[in-house]
């Protein structure tokens, strides 16, 4: 399960990187909800894991939060369009 959380965060970061390209900033309208659900899933399952370390969910949460924050800044700078 940790791999899914980490993979979700990596996909969110990858989508955020693509949305940083000029004229592709509107992709953040899709990427921010995707990263939000990843953050929600990672935070809800953080304490329920029976595995020894929960590094996957913590890393997934950090990646999703970074994607949300940078995506919102990018949307603000591009006025929600660019």
Backbone atoms as SQL, in Angstrom:
CREATE TABLE atoms (id INTEGER PRIMARY KEY, chain TEXT, resi INTEGER, resn TEXT, atom TEXT, x REAL, y REAL, z REAL);
INSERT INTO atoms VALUES
  (1, 'A', 1, 'UNK', 'N', 0.818, -1.200, 0.000),
  (2, 'A', 1, 'UNK', 'CA', 0.000, 0.000, 0.000),
  (3, 'A', 1, 'UNK', 'C', 0.859, 1.259, 0.000),
  (4, 'A', 2, 'UNK', 'N', 2.030, 1.160, 0.621),
  (5, 'A', 2, 'UNK', 'CA', 2.908, 2.331, 0.646),
  (6, 'A', 2, 'UNK', 'C', 3.354, 2.715, -0.752),
  (7, 'A', 3, 'UNK', 'N', 3.533, 1.728, -1.600),
  (8, 'A', 3, 'UNK', 'CA', 3.967, 2.010, -2.965),
  (9, 'A', 3, 'UNK', 'C', 2.907, 2.795, -3.726),
  (10, 'A', 4, 'UNK', 'N', 1.637, 2.508, -3.466),
  (11, 'A', 4, 'UNK', 'CA', 0.557, 3.227, -4.134),
  (12, 'A', 4, 'UNK', 'C', 0.556, 4.689, -3.705),
  (13, 'A', 5, 'UNK', 'N', 0.753, 4.937, -2.427),
  (14, 'A', 5, 'UNK', 'CA', 0.766, 6.317, -1.921),
  (15, 'A', 5, 'UNK', 'C', 1.937, 7.094, -2.489),
  (16, 'A', 6, 'UNK', 'N', 3.085, 6.451, -2.535),
  (17, 'A', 6, 'UNK', 'CA', 4.269, 7.103, -3.091),
  (18, 'A', 6, 'UNK', 'C', 4.108, 7.334, -4.586),
  (19, 'A', 7, 'UNK', 'N', 3.556, 6.360, -5.290),
  (20, 'A', 7, 'UNK', 'CA', 3.337, 6.497, -6.726),
  (21, 'A', 7, 'UNK', 'C', 2.346, 7.613, -7.025),
  (22, 'A', 8, 'UNK', 'N', 1.319, 7.746, -6.212),
  (23, 'A', 8, 'UNK', 'CA', 0.327, 8.809, -6.385),
  (24, 'A', 8, 'UNK', 'C', 1.014, 10.174, -6.256),
  (25, 'A', 9, 'UNK', 'N', 1.877, 10.321, -5.273),
  (26, 'A', 9, 'UNK', 'CA', 2.607, 11.568, -5.094),
  (27, 'A', 9, 'UNK', 'C', 3.560, 11.847, -6.243),
  (28, 'A', 10, 'UNK', 'N', 4.218, 10.816, -6.755),
  (29, 'A', 10, 'UNK', 'CA', 5.126, 11.006, -7.890),
  (30, 'A', 10, 'UNK', 'C', 4.375, 11.422, -9.156),
  (31, 'A', 11, 'UNK', 'N', 3.209, 10.836, -9.378),
  (32, 'A', 11, 'UNK', 'CA', 2.399, 11.227, -10.537),
  (33, 'A', 11, 'UNK', 'C', 1.918, 12.669, -10.385),
  (34, 'A', 12, 'UNK', 'N', 1.560, 13.066, -9.177),
  (35, 'A', 12, 'UNK', 'CA', 1.126, 14.446, -8.937),
  (36, 'A', 12, 'UNK', 'C', 2.273, 15.429, -9.193),
  (37, 'A', 13, 'UNK', 'N', 3.474, 15.092, -8.756),
  (38, 'A', 13, 'UNK', 'CA', 4.627, 15.962, -8.999),
  (39, 'A', 13, 'UNK', 'C', 4.941, 16.023, -10.489),
  (40, 'A', 14, 'UNK', 'N', 4.853, 14.878, -11.172),
  (41, 'A', 14, 'UNK', 'CA', 5.111, 14.853, -12.609),
  (42, 'A', 14, 'UNK', 'C', 4.097, 15.722, -13.351),
  (43, 'A', 15, 'UNK', 'N', 2.826, 15.649, -12.971),
  (44, 'A', 15, 'UNK', 'CA', 1.799, 16.503, -13.574),
  (45, 'A', 15, 'UNK', 'C', 2.055, 17.971, -13.296),
  (46, 'A', 16, 'UNK', 'N', 2.549, 18.269, -12.088),
  (47, 'A', 16, 'UNK', 'CA', 2.858, 19.652, -11.756),
  (48, 'A', 16, 'UNK', 'C', 4.024, 20.164, -12.596),
  (49, 'A', 17, 'UNK', 'N', 5.019, 19.308, -12.845),
  (50, 'A', 17, 'UNK', 'CA', 6.155, 19.718, -13.679),
  (51, 'A', 17, 'UNK', 'C', 5.716, 20.008, -15.108),
  (52, 'A', 18, 'UNK', 'N', 4.818, 19.180, -15.634),
  (53, 'A', 18, 'UNK', 'CA', 4.310, 19.427, -16.985),
  (54, 'A', 18, 'UNK', 'C', 3.526, 20.736, -17.017),
  (55, 'A', 19, 'UNK', 'N', 2.775, 21.013, -15.961),
  (56, 'A', 19, 'UNK', 'CA', 1.970, 22.231, -15.915),
  (57, 'A', 19, 'UNK', 'C', 2.819, 23.482, -15.738),
  (58, 'A', 20, 'UNK', 'N', 4.090, 23.333, -15.415),
  (59, 'A', 20, 'UNK', 'CA', 4.970, 24.492, -15.302),
  (60, 'A', 20, 'UNK', 'C', 5.442, 24.995, -16.670),
  (61, 'A', 21, 'UNK', 'N', 5.248, 24.182, -17.698),
  (62, 'A', 21, 'UNK', 'CA', 5.613, 24.591, -19.058),
  (63, 'A', 21, 'UNK', 'C', 4.687, 25.729, -19.474),
  (64, 'A', 22, 'UNK', 'N', 5.222, 26.772, -20.091),
  (65, 'A', 22, 'UNK', 'CA', 4.353, 27.869, -20.531),
  (66, 'A', 22, 'UNK', 'C', 3.220, 27.376, -21.430),
  (67, 'A', 23, 'UNK', 'N', 2.064, 27.930, -21.254),
  (68, 'A', 23, 'UNK', 'CA', 0.828, 27.638, -21.964),
  (69, 'A', 23, 'UNK', 'C', 0.199, 26.288, -21.582),
  (70, 'A', 24, 'UNK', 'N', 0.745, 25.587, -20.597),
  (71, 'A', 24, 'UNK', 'CA', 0.143, 24.349, -20.111),
  (72, 'A', 24, 'UNK', 'C', -0.290, 24.471, -18.646),
  (73, 'A', 25, 'UNK', 'N', -0.352, 25.676, -18.139),
  (74, 'A', 25, 'UNK', 'CA', -0.679, 25.902, -16.738),
  (75, 'A', 25, 'UNK', 'C', -2.101, 25.509, -16.370),
  (76, 'A', 26, 'UNK', 'N', -3.002, 25.468, -17.361),
  (77, 'A', 26, 'UNK', 'CA', -4.386, 25.076, -17.072),
  (78, 'A', 26, 'UNK', 'C', -4.475, 23.617, -16.650),
  (79, 'A', 27, 'UNK', 'N', -3.431, 22.841, -16.892),
  (80, 'A', 27, 'UNK', 'CA', -3.394, 21.446, -16.444),
  (81, 'A', 27, 'UNK', 'C', -3.476, 21.368, -14.920),
  (82, 'A', 28, 'UNK', 'N', -3.117, 22.441, -14.236),
  (83, 'A', 28, 'UNK', 'CA', -3.202, 22.448, -12.774),
  (84, 'A', 28, 'UNK', 'C', -4.638, 22.327, -12.277),
  (85, 'A', 29, 'UNK', 'N', -5.623, 22.694, -13.109),
  (86, 'A', 29, 'UNK', 'CA', -7.017, 22.530, -12.708),
  (87, 'A', 29, 'UNK', 'C', -7.355, 21.052, -12.545),
  (88, 'A', 30, 'UNK', 'N', -6.635, 20.178, -13.231),
  (89, 'A', 30, 'UNK', 'CA', -6.819, 18.739, -13.052),
  (90, 'A', 30, 'UNK', 'C', -5.857, 18.171, -12.022),
  (91, 'A', 31, 'UNK', 'N', -4.659, 18.722, -11.980),
  (92, 'A', 31, 'UNK', 'CA', -3.618, 18.171, -11.122),
  (93, 'A', 31, 'UNK', 'C', -3.855, 18.477, -9.639),
  (94, 'A', 32, 'UNK', 'N', -4.377, 19.633, -9.323),
  (95, 'A', 32, 'UNK', 'CA', -4.592, 19.996, -7.919),
  (96, 'A', 32, 'UNK', 'C', -5.628, 19.073, -7.260),
  (97, 'A', 33, 'UNK', 'N', -6.789, 18.793, -7.875),
  (98, 'A', 33, 'UNK', 'CA', -7.703, 17.824, -7.239),
  (99, 'A', 33, 'UNK', 'C', -7.110, 16.421, -7.158),
  (100, 'A', 34, 'UNK', 'N', -6.341, 16.015, -8.173),
  (101, 'A', 34, 'UNK', 'CA', -5.684, 14.714, -8.145),
  (102, 'A', 34, 'UNK', 'C', -4.725, 14.638, -6.956),
  (103, 'A', 35, 'UNK', 'N', -3.920, 15.677, -6.769),
  (104, 'A', 35, 'UNK', 'CA', -2.973, 15.701, -5.651),
  (105, 'A', 35, 'UNK', 'C', -3.712, 15.801, -4.315),
  (106, 'A', 36, 'UNK', 'N', -4.841, 16.511, -4.280),
  (107, 'A', 36, 'UNK', 'CA', -5.616, 16.619, -3.044),
  (108, 'A', 36, 'UNK', 'C', -6.140, 15.257, -2.608),
  (109, 'A', 37, 'UNK', 'N', -6.651, 14.472, -3.558),
  (110, 'A', 37, 'UNK', 'CA', -7.132, 13.135, -3.212),
  (111, 'A', 37, 'UNK', 'C', -5.983, 12.239, -2.780),
  (112, 'A', 38, 'UNK', 'N', -4.832, 12.398, -3.394),
  (113, 'A', 38, 'UNK', 'CA', -3.659, 11.646, -2.956),
  (114, 'A', 38, 'UNK', 'C', -3.256, 12.020, -1.538),
  (115, 'A', 39, 'UNK', 'N', -3.313, 13.301, -1.226),
  (116, 'A', 39, 'UNK', 'CA', -3.009, 13.769, 0.128),
  (117, 'A', 39, 'UNK', 'C', -4.029, 13.226, 1.122),
  (118, 'A', 40, 'UNK', 'N', -5.276, 13.223, 0.732),
  (119, 'A', 40, 'UNK', 'CA', -6.337, 12.706, 1.595),
  (120, 'A', 40, 'UNK', 'C', -6.164, 11.211, 1.853),
  (121, 'A', 41, 'UNK', 'N', -5.902, 10.454, 0.809),
  (122, 'A', 41, 'UNK', 'CA', -5.709, 9.009, 0.962),
  (123, 'A', 41, 'UNK', 'C', -4.484, 8.721, 1.828),
  (124, 'A', 42, 'UNK', 'N', -3.399, 9.440, 1.581),
  (125, 'A', 42, 'UNK', 'CA', -2.179, 9.219, 2.359),
  (126, 'A', 42, 'UNK', 'C', -2.367, 9.575, 3.823),
  (127, 'A', 43, 'UNK', 'N', -3.098, 10.639, 4.103),
  (128, 'A', 43, 'UNK', 'CA', -3.280, 11.045, 5.494),
  (129, 'A', 43, 'UNK', 'C', -4.257, 10.121, 6.223),
  (130, 'A', 44, 'UNK', 'N', -5.268, 9.613, 5.522),
  (131, 'A', 44, 'UNK', 'CA', -6.223, 8.716, 6.172),
  (132, 'A', 44, 'UNK', 'C', -5.615, 7.360, 6.482),
  (133, 'A', 45, 'UNK', 'N', -4.690, 6.915, 5.669),
  (134, 'A', 45, 'UNK', 'CA', -4.098, 5.593, 5.873),
  (135, 'A', 45, 'UNK', 'C', -2.733, 5.667, 6.544),
  (136, 'A', 46, 'UNK', 'N', -2.354, 6.820, 7.047),
  (137, 'A', 46, 'UNK', 'CA', -1.035, 6.969, 7.657),
  (138, 'A', 46, 'UNK', 'C', -0.891, 6.103, 8.906),
  (139, 'A', 47, 'UNK', 'N', -1.872, 6.084, 9.763),
  (140, 'A', 47, 'UNK', 'CA', -1.758, 5.332, 10.998),
  (141, 'A', 47, 'UNK', 'C', -2.271, 3.911, 10.916),
  (142, 'A', 48, 'UNK', 'N', -2.852, 3.519, 9.789),
  (143, 'A', 48, 'UNK', 'CA', -3.445, 2.194, 9.691),
  (144, 'A', 48, 'UNK', 'C', -2.515, 1.161, 9.078),
  (145, 'A', 49, 'UNK', 'N', -1.329, 1.548, 8.737),
  (146, 'A', 49, 'UNK', 'CA', -0.401, 0.616, 8.097),
  (147, 'A', 49, 'UNK', 'C', 0.228, -0.302, 9.136),
  (148, 'A', 50, 'UNK', 'N', 0.318, -1.587, 8.827),
  (149, 'A', 50, 'UNK', 'CA', 0.955, -2.556, 9.709),
  (150, 'A', 50, 'UNK', 'C', 2.430, -2.725, 9.388),
  (151, 'A', 51, 'UNK', 'N', 2.899, -2.018, 8.374),
  (152, 'A', 51, 'UNK', 'CA', 4.305, -2.095, 8.004),
  (153, 'A', 51, 'UNK', 'C', 5.149, -1.385, 9.050),
  (154, 'A', 52, 'UNK', 'N', 6.432, -1.699, 9.062),
  (155, 'A', 52, 'UNK', 'CA', 7.321, -1.094, 10.063),
  (156, 'A', 52, 'UNK', 'C', 7.410, 0.417, 9.886),
  (157, 'A', 53, 'UNK', 'N', 8.092, 0.934, 8.873),
  (158, 'A', 53, 'UNK', 'CA', 8.105, 2.386, 8.690),
  (159, 'A', 53, 'UNK', 'C', 7.018, 2.821, 7.717),
  (160, 'A', 54, 'UNK', 'N', 6.473, 3.981, 7.922),
  (161, 'A', 54, 'UNK', 'CA', 5.460, 4.535, 7.024),
  (162, 'A', 54, 'UNK', 'C', 6.080, 5.617, 6.147),
  (163, 'A', 55, 'UNK', 'N', 7.237, 5.348, 5.607),
  (164, 'A', 55, 'UNK', 'CA', 7.907, 6.352, 4.789),
  (165, 'A', 55, 'UNK', 'C', 7.169, 6.615, 3.493),
  (166, 'A', 56, 'UNK', 'N', 6.524, 5.590, 2.935),
  (167, 'A', 56, 'UNK', 'CA', 5.820, 5.750, 1.672),
  (168, 'A', 56, 'UNK', 'C', 4.675, 6.734, 1.774),
  (169, 'A', 57, 'UNK', 'N', 3.898, 6.631, 2.847),
  (170, 'A', 57, 'UNK', 'CA', 2.772, 7.547, 2.982),
  (171, 'A', 57, 'UNK', 'C', 3.231, 8.940, 3.360),
  (172, 'A', 58, 'UNK', 'N', 4.289, 9.042, 4.156),
  (173, 'A', 58, 'UNK', 'CA', 4.805, 10.374, 4.499),
  (174, 'A', 58, 'UNK', 'C', 5.394, 11.048, 3.270),
  (175, 'A', 59, 'UNK', 'N', 6.105, 10.296, 2.454),
  (176, 'A', 59, 'UNK', 'CA', 6.666, 10.863, 1.223),
  (177, 'A', 59, 'UNK', 'C', 5.554, 11.204, 0.246),
  (178, 'A', 60, 'UNK', 'N', 4.536, 10.362, 0.154),
  (179, 'A', 60, 'UNK', 'CA', 3.400, 10.649, -0.713),
  (180, 'A', 60, 'UNK', 'C', 2.660, 11.900, -0.282),
  (181, 'A', 61, 'UNK', 'N', 2.509, 12.068, 1.037),
  (182, 'A', 61, 'UNK', 'CA', 1.864, 13.281, 1.545),
  (183, 'A', 61, 'UNK', 'C', 2.681, 14.522, 1.214),
  (184, 'A', 62, 'UNK', 'N', 3.997, 14.435, 1.380),
  (185, 'A', 62, 'UNK', 'CA', 4.858, 15.586, 1.092),
  (186, 'A', 62, 'UNK', 'C', 4.829, 15.939, -0.391),
  (187, 'A', 63, 'UNK', 'N', 4.865, 14.935, -1.250),
  (188, 'A', 63, 'UNK', 'CA', 4.841, 15.194, -2.689),
  (189, 'A', 63, 'UNK', 'C', 3.506, 15.789, -3.129),
  (190, 'A', 64, 'UNK', 'N', 2.416, 15.259, -2.605),
  (191, 'A', 64, 'UNK', 'CA', 1.094, 15.790, -2.954),
  (192, 'A', 64, 'UNK', 'C', 0.915, 17.218, -2.443),
  (193, 'A', 65, 'UNK', 'N', 1.373, 17.482, -1.236),
  (194, 'A', 65, 'UNK', 'CA', 1.267, 18.838, -0.692),
  (195, 'A', 65, 'UNK', 'C', 2.113, 19.820, -1.504),
  (196, 'A', 66, 'UNK', 'N', 3.276, 19.388, -1.931),
  (197, 'A', 66, 'UNK', 'CA', 4.125, 20.236, -2.774),
  (198, 'A', 66, 'UNK', 'C', 3.452, 20.507, -4.114),
  (199, 'A', 67, 'UNK', 'N', 2.859, 19.481, -4.706),
  (200, 'A', 67, 'UNK', 'CA', 2.173, 19.654, -5.985),
  (201, 'A', 67, 'UNK', 'C', 0.988, 20.604, -5.847),
  (202, 'A', 68, 'UNK', 'N', 0.264, 20.514, -4.743),
  (203, 'A', 68, 'UNK', 'CA', -0.871, 21.415, -4.520),
  (204, 'A', 68, 'UNK', 'C', -0.381, 22.853, -4.365),
  (205, 'A', 69, 'UNK', 'N', 0.620, 23.044, -3.523),
  (206, 'A', 69, 'UNK', 'CA', 1.121, 24.397, -3.270),
  (207, 'A', 69, 'UNK', 'C', 1.691, 25.052, -4.508),
  (208, 'A', 70, 'UNK', 'N', 2.568, 24.361, -5.212),
  (209, 'A', 70, 'UNK', 'CA', 3.171, 24.950, -6.407),
  (210, 'A', 70, 'UNK', 'C', 2.154, 25.110, -7.537),
  (211, 'A', 71, 'UNK', 'N', 1.204, 24.180, -7.621),
  (212, 'A', 71, 'UNK', 'CA', 0.154, 24.312, -8.628),
  (213, 'A', 71, 'UNK', 'C', -0.736, 25.519, -8.376),
  (214, 'A', 72, 'UNK', 'N', -1.042, 25.783, -7.114),
  (215, 'A', 72, 'UNK', 'CA', -1.862, 26.957, -6.795),
  (216, 'A', 72, 'UNK', 'C', -1.107, 28.251, -7.079),
  (217, 'A', 73, 'UNK', 'N', 0.184, 28.264, -6.780),
  (218, 'A', 73, 'UNK', 'CA', 0.989, 29.448, -7.095),
  (219, 'A', 73, 'UNK', 'C', 1.031, 29.664, -8.601),
  (220, 'A', 74, 'UNK', 'N', 1.205, 28.573, -9.352),
  (221, 'A', 74, 'UNK', 'CA', 1.264, 28.668, -10.815),
  (222, 'A', 74, 'UNK', 'C', -0.060, 29.165, -11.381),
  (223, 'A', 75, 'UNK', 'N', -1.184, 28.688, -10.847),
  (224, 'A', 75, 'UNK', 'CA', -2.482, 29.175, -11.304),
  (225, 'A', 75, 'UNK', 'C', -2.668, 30.646, -10.962),
  (226, 'A', 76, 'UNK', 'N', -2.196, 31.056, -9.807),
  (227, 'A', 76, 'UNK', 'CA', -2.320, 32.457, -9.411),
  (228, 'A', 76, 'UNK', 'C', -1.501, 33.353, -10.339),
  (229, 'A', 77, 'UNK', 'N', -0.286, 32.938, -10.651),
  (230, 'A', 77, 'UNK', 'CA', 0.580, 33.740, -11.515),
  (231, 'A', 77, 'UNK', 'C', 0.075, 33.779, -12.950),
  (232, 'A', 78, 'UNK', 'N', -0.549, 32.711, -13.405),
  (233, 'A', 78, 'UNK', 'CA', -1.070, 32.679, -14.764),
  (234, 'A', 78, 'UNK', 'C', -2.518, 33.089, -14.864),
  (235, 'A', 79, 'UNK', 'N', -3.074, 33.632, -13.814),
  (236, 'A', 79, 'UNK', 'CA', -4.478, 34.068, -13.753),
  (237, 'A', 79, 'UNK', 'C', -5.440, 32.925, -14.054),
  (238, 'A', 80, 'UNK', 'N', -5.042, 31.707, -13.746),
  (239, 'A', 80, 'UNK', 'CA', -5.902, 30.549, -13.915),
  (240, 'A', 80, 'UNK', 'C', -5.982, 30.017, -15.322),
  (241, 'A', 81, 'UNK', 'N', -5.241, 30.621, -16.248),
  (242, 'A', 81, 'UNK', 'CA', -5.353, 30.206, -17.648),
  (243, 'A', 81, 'UNK', 'C', -4.055, 29.659, -18.223),
  (244, 'A', 82, 'UNK', 'N', -2.966, 30.326, -17.996),
  (245, 'A', 82, 'UNK', 'CA', -1.717, 29.961, -18.660),
  (246, 'A', 82, 'UNK', 'C', -0.870, 29.098, -17.806);
